[in-house]
Amino acid sequence: MQLRDLSSFMPSFIDVVDVLLVAFIIYHIYNLIRGTIAANILVGLLILYALSFVVDKLHMQLLSRILGYFTSGGIVIIVVVFQQEIRRFLLLAGKNASLQRNKAWWQYFFGKAEAEKNNYARIKPIIDACKSFKQTRTGALIVFAKYYDEQFYQNSCELMEAKISKRLLESIFQKNSPLHDGAVVIADNKIKSASCILPLTDKQDLPAQFGLRHRAGIGVTEANEATAIIVSEETGEISYAKQGRVKMNISFVELEKLLNKDF
Ligand SMILES: Nc1ncnc2c1ncn2[C@@H]1O[C@H](COP(=O)(O)OP(=O)(O)OP(=O)(O)O)[C@@H](O)[C@H]1O
């Protein structure tokens, strides 16, 4: 048996760099969309591609042709489906984010303990405001948007651009305030807007006591990379919504942990 010359299969230095770069990019894309709705869509697309590959190999002509229509327009589908994510990624890449705003950098340079202290100072006014809402049975809806998508929020909101403070949150949500109806949106460590009308979730399996406030709180986390605190006017209970799911009646310790992670 003749040995084949394997030298042509030996990767060159450039090939290795090429593969490492692709791995690096895939890793960062995965990190960017991990745990988001976009990750589920990506998994769906990968399944579609794998299925198309299998039916092609099995020579199942009709199915192969139908799936082929989807896979041949792959890049267009990806751009359309991930329009928001691509937009945010480009925005983020181009944005000259300050060190304090960027938690990861802050942690890298100043250590985790300092970052946590810094974060606690940021979330304290929000937790204090929620304690007050619970005590006084004031309904509230506070959204934490990872990226403030102006198109999404601005049309239905009152613009604020204000420093986060317990008293400001209390004044917004007190019943006589003209801004109390709707949600407050927090992003970039600021109260960006108030009185926002958000999309409602159309989930059918929600508890009977969940009305429009809860539906809006859940709905915004389905449509956006955002989390939401919902304080019930009826019961004073605090719920926390993320990726279309809701944790009901959480304690303040739990709320602090969740905000530490997400805000
Ligand atoms: N689309 C929306 N976006 C943001 N906020 C909304 C929206 N729809 C209703 N809300 C807010 O929810 C309030 C009405 O709450 P509703 O009683 O229906 O909700 P709930 O989920 O039962 O909460 P609660 O337990 O506080 O009664 C409105 O006054 C308004 O402030």
The ligand as an SDF file (V2000), in Angstrom:
LIG
                    3D

 31 33  0  0  0  0  0  0  0  0999 V2000
  -48.3980   48.5410   28.4270 N   0  0  0  0  0  0  0  0  0  0  0  0
  -48.0350   49.0240   29.6230 C   0  0  0  0  0  0  0  0  0  0  0  0
  -46.7690   49.4290   29.8390 N   0  0  0  0  0  0  0  0  0  0  0  0
  -46.3800   49.9090   31.0190 C   0  0  0  0  0  0  0  0  0  0  0  0
  -47.1900   49.9930   32.0880 N   0  0  0  0  0  0  0  0  0  0  0  0
  -48.4590   49.6140   31.9540 C   0  0  0  0  0  0  0  0  0  0  0  0
  -48.9580   49.0900   30.7300 C   0  0  0  0  0  0  0  0  0  0  0  0
  -50.2580   48.7840   30.8750 N   0  0  0  0  0  0  0  0  0  0  0  0
  -50.5470   49.0950   32.1530 C   0  0  0  0  0  0  0  0  0  0  0  0
  -49.4890   49.5830   32.8190 N   0  0  0  0  0  0  0  0  0  0  0  0
  -49.4190   50.0270   34.2050 C   0  0  0  0  0  0  0  0  0  0  0  0
  -50.1150   49.1040   34.9790 O   0  0  0  0  0  0  0  0  0  0  0  0
  -51.1560   49.7740   35.7050 C   0  0  0  0  0  0  0  0  0  0  0  0
  -52.3710   48.9010   35.7390 C   0  0  0  0  0  0  0  0  0  0  0  0
  -52.0370   47.7930   36.4290 O   0  0  0  0  0  0  0  0  0  0  0  0
  -52.9860   46.5230   36.6090 P   0  0  0  0  0  0  0  0  0  0  0  0
  -53.7760   46.7160   37.8590 O   0  0  0  0  0  0  0  0  0  0  0  0
  -53.6910   46.1520   35.3580 O   0  0  0  0  0  0  0  0  0  0  0  0
  -51.7650   45.5220   36.7780 O   0  0  0  0  0  0  0  0  0  0  0  0
  -51.4350   44.3410   37.7530 P   0  0  0  0  0  0  0  0  0  0  0  0
  -50.4100   43.5420   37.0040 O   0  0  0  0  0  0  0  0  0  0  0  0
  -52.6940   43.6860   38.2410 O   0  0  0  0  0  0  0  0  0  0  0  0
  -50.6910   45.0410   38.9360 O   0  0  0  0  0  0  0  0  0  0  0  0
  -51.1970   45.4040   40.4110 P   0  0  0  0  0  0  0  0  0  0  0  0
  -50.9500   44.1610   41.2140 O   0  0  0  0  0  0  0  0  0  0  0  0
  -50.3120   46.5340   40.7610 O   0  0  0  0  0  0  0  0  0  0  0  0
  -52.6630   45.7730   40.2870 O   0  0  0  0  0  0  0  0  0  0  0  0
  -51.4050   51.0350   34.9300 C   0  0  0  0  0  0  0  0  0  0  0  0
  -51.8740   52.0390   35.8070 O   0  0  0  0  0  0  0  0  0  0  0  0
  -50.0850   51.3560   34.3370 C   0  0  0  0  0  0  0  0  0  0  0  0
  -49.3190   52.1420   35.2570 O   0  0  0  0  0  0  0  0  0  0  0  0
  1  2  1  0
  2  3  1  0
  2  7  2  0
  3  4  2  0
  4  5  1  0
  5  6  2  0
  6  7  1  0
  6 10  1  0
  7  8  1  0
  8  9  2  0
  9 10  1  0
 10 11  1  0
 11 12  1  0
 11 30  1  0
 12 13  1  0
 13 14  1  0
 13 28  1  0
 14 15  1  0
 15 16  1  0
 16 17  2  0
 16 18  1  0
 16 19  1  0
 19 20  1  0
 20 21  2  0
 20 22  1  0
 20 23  1  0
 23 24  1  0
 24 25  2  0
 24 26  1  0
 24 27  1  0
 28 29  1  0
 28 30  1  0
 30 31  1  0
M  END
$$$$
